[in-house]
Amino acid sequence: MEVLLPRWGPNMVSAVVLEWLRQVGDRVHAGEPLCRVETEKITTEVEAPAAGVLTEILVQPGEEVEVGTVLCRIEPG
């Protein structure tokens, strides 16, 4: 399952990944924070949409990405 950068407001176009709270190989639960991101207006967390294992991190801390960008992947398990 791909985890995308969500849009939190109508004018949001991008965000900067500040830090990852989980690492590749970690088990995660639905709703659990995966990373912290900063937009033009807020700093917030991206949550896991489903339970599984974090298998891949695609965006590194400090990178700015557009809404809808794949941040990481979670596999069932």
C-alpha positions as a Markdown table, in Angstrom:
| # | Residue | x | y | z |
|---|---|---|---|---|
| 1 | Met | 0.0 | 0.0 | 0.0 |
| 2 | Glu | 1.3 | 3.4 | -0.9 |
| 3 | Val | 1.1 | 6.2 | 1.7 |
| 4 | Leu | 0.6 | 9.5 | 0.0 |
| 5 | Leu | 1.1 | 13.1 | 1.2 |
| 6 | Pro | -2.5 | 14.2 | 2.0 |
| 7 | Arg | -4.0 | 17.6 | 1.4 |
| 8 | Trp | -5.0 | 19.3 | 4.7 |
| 9 | Gly | -6.3 | 22.5 | 3.2 |
| 10 | Pro | -7.6 | 23.8 | -0.1 |
| 11 | Asn | -4.5 | 25.9 | -0.8 |
| 12 | Met | -1.9 | 23.3 | 0.3 |
| 13 | Val | 0.4 | 22.3 | -2.6 |
| 14 | Ser | 3.4 | 20.8 | -0.8 |
| 15 | Ala | 5.1 | 19.9 | 2.4 |
| 16 | Val | 8.6 | 19.2 | 3.8 |
| 17 | Val | 9.2 | 15.9 | 5.5 |
| 18 | Leu | 10.8 | 16.8 | 8.9 |
| 19 | Glu | 11.5 | 13.3 | 10.3 |
| 20 | Trp | 10.5 | 9.7 | 10.1 |
| 21 | Leu | 9.0 | 8.3 | 13.4 |
| 22 | Arg | 9.1 | 4.7 | 12.1 |
| 23 | Gln | 11.9 | 2.9 | 10.2 |
| 24 | Val | 11.8 | 0.3 | 7.4 |
| 25 | Gly | 10.9 | -3.1 | 9.0 |
| 26 | Asp | 8.8 | -1.6 | 11.8 |
| 27 | Arg | 5.3 | -3.0 | 12.3 |
| 28 | Val | 2.7 | -0.2 | 12.2 |
| 29 | His | -1.0 | 0.1 | 13.2 |
| 30 | Ala | -3.7 | 2.0 | 11.4 |
| 31 | Gly | -3.7 | 5.6 | 12.6 |
| 32 | Glu | -0.1 | 5.4 | 14.0 |
| 33 | Pro | 2.1 | 8.4 | 13.0 |
| 34 | Leu | 4.7 | 7.6 | 10.4 |
| 35 | Cys | 6.4 | 10.9 | 9.9 |
| 36 | Arg | 6.2 | 14.6 | 10.7 |
| 37 | Val | 5.7 | 17.1 | 7.9 |
| 38 | Glu | 5.6 | 20.9 | 7.7 |
| 39 | Thr | 3.4 | 22.8 | 5.3 |
| 40 | Glu | 3.2 | 26.6 | 4.8 |
| 41 | Lys | 0.8 | 26.8 | 7.8 |
| 42 | Ile | 1.1 | 23.7 | 10.0 |
| 43 | Thr | 3.4 | 21.0 | 11.3 |
| 44 | Thr | 1.6 | 17.7 | 11.6 |
| 45 | Glu | 2.0 | 13.9 | 11.3 |
| 46 | Val | 1.1 | 11.6 | 8.4 |
| 47 | Glu | -0.6 | 8.5 | 9.8 |
| 48 | Ala | -0.6 | 4.9 | 8.6 |
| 49 | Pro | -3.8 | 4.2 | 6.6 |
| 50 | Ala | -3.6 | 0.5 | 7.5 |
| 51 | Ala | -1.7 | -2.0 | 9.7 |
| 52 | Gly | 1.3 | -3.7 | 8.3 |
| 53 | Val | 5.1 | -3.5 | 7.9 |
| 54 | Leu | 6.8 | -0.4 | 6.7 |
| 55 | Thr | 8.8 | -1.7 | 3.7 |
| 56 | Glu | 10.1 | 1.4 | 1.9 |
| 57 | Ile | 10.7 | 5.1 | 2.7 |
| 58 | Leu | 10.8 | 7.1 | -0.5 |
| 59 | Val | 11.2 | 10.7 | 0.7 |
| 60 | Gln | 14.0 | 11.7 | 3.0 |
| 61 | Pro | 14.0 | 14.3 | 5.8 |
| 62 | Gly | 14.4 | 17.8 | 4.4 |
| 63 | Glu | 12.8 | 17.0 | 1.0 |
| 64 | Glu | 9.8 | 19.1 | -0.1 |
| 65 | Val | 7.2 | 17.1 | -2.1 |
| 66 | Glu | 3.9 | 17.9 | -3.7 |
| 67 | Val | 0.5 | 16.7 | -2.4 |
| 68 | Gly | -0.2 | 13.1 | -3.6 |
| 69 | Thr | 3.5 | 12.1 | -3.6 |
| 70 | Val | 4.2 | 8.6 | -2.4 |
| 71 | Leu | 6.0 | 8.9 | 0.9 |
| 72 | Cys | 6.4 | 5.3 | 1.8 |
| 73 | Arg | 5.0 | 1.8 | 1.3 |
| 74 | Ile | 3.3 | -0.5 | 3.8 |
| 75 | Glu | 2.8 | -4.2 | 3.2 |
| 76 | Pro | 0.2 | -6.3 | 5.0 |
| 77 | Gly | 1.6 | -8.5 | 7.7 |
